[in-house]
Amino acid sequence: QLQKDLEEIKELLTKATRQRLRDVLMTEKHKLELEIKNQPPPKPKDVAEEEKSSLGGYTVKINNYGWDQSDKFIKIYISLNGVQKLPAENVQVNFTERSFDLLVKNLNGKNYTMTFNNLLKPISVEGSSRKVKTDMVLVMCRKKHEEKWECLTQVEKESKEKEKAAYDTSDPSEGLMNLLKKMYAEGDDEMKRTINKAWVESREKQSKGDIPMDI
């Protein structure tokens, strides 16, 4: 762009006849030449691509995983194609007593992260580790106490308890109402319309049932 400006000024100089205009153009010409001279040389494409690659592109949050447990460990399995080809330092896991976060840097031009906060029970930071396998990262959380975990996090446990409380009721119709309320709250517009329609039809049937038959 600067080069084009310079060429245009040179062209104007050939046409300019008034000395004052020529002086202004000459000043701009010198400024542009100096600016062009101080510009860094353009990088070869492969170097630019390499630098871009080393930055690792954008960051992707990992949501899919599998988990299992033994007496001593909670094991989280994360599938990532080609992860075994990365340098060891590109796969990092930081543990605390009730959390861990995984960072996989520059895998196919992207960074991958996963964070687990509020683990259900405490883990041993020193005893926990990670293993890189073919197309997979295995996070090993060492249990502080050898006991069975019913789920991974405290949030999951609370969510399950709320659902159980919603369905556990001596009145079956109350349990159904709680279920419908939950479906309505979490459903899309179509779901809400369907529930509303069913509710109206149900009320109409009830009101008809309340009217004594004329014998």
C-alpha positions in Angstrom: 0.0 0.0 0.0 2.8 2.4 0.9 4.6 1.6 -2.4 1.4 2.5 -4.3 1.2 5.8 -2.5 4.9 6.5 -3.4 4.3 5.7 -7.1 1.3 8.1 -7.2 3.4 10.9 -5.6 6.2 10.4 -8.1 3.6 10.6 -10.9 2.2 13.9 -9.4 5.7 15.3 -9.2 6.2 14.9 -13.0 3.0 16.9 -13.6 3.4 19.6 -10.8 4.7 22.9 -12.0 4.3 25.2 -9.0 7.4 25.1 -6.6 5.3 25.1 -3.4 3.3 22.0 -4.5 6.6 20.3 -5.6 8.1 21.0 -2.1 5.1 19.4 -0.4 5.2 16.4 -2.7 8.9 16.0 -2.2 8.5 16.0 1.6 5.8 13.3 1.4 8.0 11.3 -1.0 10.9 11.3 1.5 8.6 10.4 4.4 7.1 7.5 2.4 10.6 6.2 1.3 11.8 6.3 4.9 8.6 4.4 6.1 9.0 1.8 3.4 12.7 1.4 4.3 11.9 0.8 8.0 9.2 -1.8 7.3 10.1 -5.4 8.4 10.6 -7.7 5.4 7.6 -9.9 4.6 7.9 -13.4 6.1 8.0 -16.4 3.9 4.6 -18.2 3.9 5.9 -21.3 5.5 7.5 -19.3 8.4 4.2 -17.4 8.9 2.3 -20.7 8.9 4.7 -22.2 11.4 4.4 -19.3 13.7 0.6 -19.4 13.5 0.7 -23.2 14.2 2.9 -22.7 17.2 0.3 -20.4 18.7 -2.1 -23.3 18.6 -5.1 -21.5 17.1 -8.2 -21.1 19.1 -9.3 -23.1 22.2 -11.9 -25.8 22.2 -13.7 -26.8 25.4 -13.9 -30.6 25.8 -17.4 -31.8 26.8 -17.3 -35.5 25.8 -15.6 -38.0 28.0 -16.0 -41.4 29.6 -15.2 -42.4 33.2 -14.7 -45.4 35.3 -13.3 -46.2 38.8 -11.3 -48.8 40.7 -10.8 -49.0 44.4 -7.9 -46.5 44.2 -8.6 -44.4 41.1 -11.2 -42.4 39.3 -10.3 -42.7 35.5 -11.5 -40.1 33.0 -11.1 -41.0 29.3 -10.8 -38.1 26.7 -10.7 -39.0 23.0 -8.4 -36.7 20.9 -7.3 -37.9 17.5 -3.5 -37.8 17.1 -2.7 -36.7 20.7 0.0 -39.3 21.0 2.1 -37.4 18.4 2.4 -34.3 20.6 5.5 -33.6 22.8 4.8 -34.6 26.4 4.9 -31.0 27.6 1.9 -30.2 25.4 -0.4 -32.3 27.5 -0.7 -30.8 31.0 -3.0 -31.6 33.9 -3.1 -29.6 37.1 -4.7 -31.2 40.1 -6.0 -29.8 43.4 -7.7 -31.8 46.2 -11.2 -31.3 44.7 -10.5 -30.4 41.0 -8.4 -30.9 37.9 -7.9 -29.1 34.6 -6.5 -30.5 31.4 -4.8 -28.5 28.7 -3.7 -30.0 25.4 -1.7 -27.4 23.4 -1.5 -27.2 19.6 -3.2 -30.4 18.5 -4.0 -29.9 14.8 -3.8 -26.1 15.2 -6.1 -26.0 18.2 -5.9 -26.0 22.0 -8.2 -28.3 24.0 -9.3 -27.7 27.6 -11.3 -29.5 30.2 -12.0 -28.5 33.8 -13.6 -30.4 36.6 -14.4 -28.4 39.7 -16.1 -29.7 42.9 -15.1 -33.3 42.6 -17.4 -35.5 44.7 -14.7 -36.5 47.1 -11.1 -35.4 47.8 -8.2 -36.8 45.7 -4.5 -37.0 46.3 -2.6 -34.4 44.2 0.7 -36.3 44.4 -0.9 -39.7 43.5 -2.8 -38.4 40.5 -1.4 -38.4 37.0 -2.2 -38.5 33.3 -1.3 -41.0 30.5 -1.3 -40.4 26.8 -2.5 -43.3 24.7 -3.3 -43.6 21.0 -6.0 -41.0 20.3 -6.7 -40.6 24.0 -5.7 -38.9 27.2 -6.4 -40.8 30.4 -6.6 -38.7 33.6 -6.0 -40.8 36.8 -7.3 -39.2 40.0 -6.0 -41.0 43.0 -8.8 -41.3 45.6 -7.9 -40.2 49.1 -10.2 -42.8 50.6 -10.9 -46.1 48.9 -14.6 -45.8 48.5 -17.1 -46.0 45.6 -18.1 -42.7 44.0 -21.7 -42.5 42.8 -20.8 -39.7 40.3 -17.9 -37.4 39.5 -18.9 -34.0 40.9 -20.9 -32.5 43.8 -23.1 -30.7 41.2 -24.1 -34.0 39.6 -25.0 -35.5 43.0 -27.2 -32.5 43.9 -28.9 -32.7 40.5 -29.7 -36.4 40.9 -31.0 -35.8 44.4 -33.3 -33.0 43.1 -34.7 -35.2 40.4 -35.2 -38.0 42.8 -37.1 -35.7 45.2 -39.2 -34.5 42.3 -40.4 -38.0 41.5 -40.5 -39.4 45.0 -43.9 -38.4 46.3 -46.7 -40.3 47.9 -49.2 -38.5 45.6 -48.7 -39.8 42.0 -50.4 -36.8 40.5 -48.0 -34.5 42.3 -45.1 -36.5 40.9 -46.6 -36.1 37.4 -47.0 -32.4 37.9 -43.4 -32.0 39.0 -42.3 -34.0 35.9 -44.4 -31.8 33.6 -43.1 -28.6 35.3 -39.5 -29.8 34.7 -40.2 -30.7 31.1 -41.9 -27.3 30.5 -39.0 -25.4 32.1 -36.4 -27.2 30.1 -38.3 -27.7 26.8 -38.3 -25.7 23.6 -41.3 -23.7 22.3 -42.8 -26.8 20.6 -42.6 -28.8 23.9 -44.2 -25.9 25.8 -47.1 -25.7 23.3 -47.6 -29.5 23.5 -47.7 -29.4 27.3 -50.1 -26.4 27.4 -52.4 -28.1 24.9 -52.4 -31.3 27.0 -53.0 -29.3 30.2 -56.0 -27.4 28.7 -57.5 -30.7 27.3 -57.0 -32.3 30.7 -58.8 -29.4 32.5 -61.7 -29.6 30.0 -62.1 -33.3 30.6 -62.1 -32.8 34.4 -64.7 -30.1 34.2 -67.0 -32.3 32.0 -66.5 -35.1 34.5 -67.7 -32.9 37.3 -71.1 -32.2 35.6 -73.6 -34.8 36.8 -75.3 -36.8 34.0 -78.9 -35.8 33.3 -80.9 -39.1 33.7 
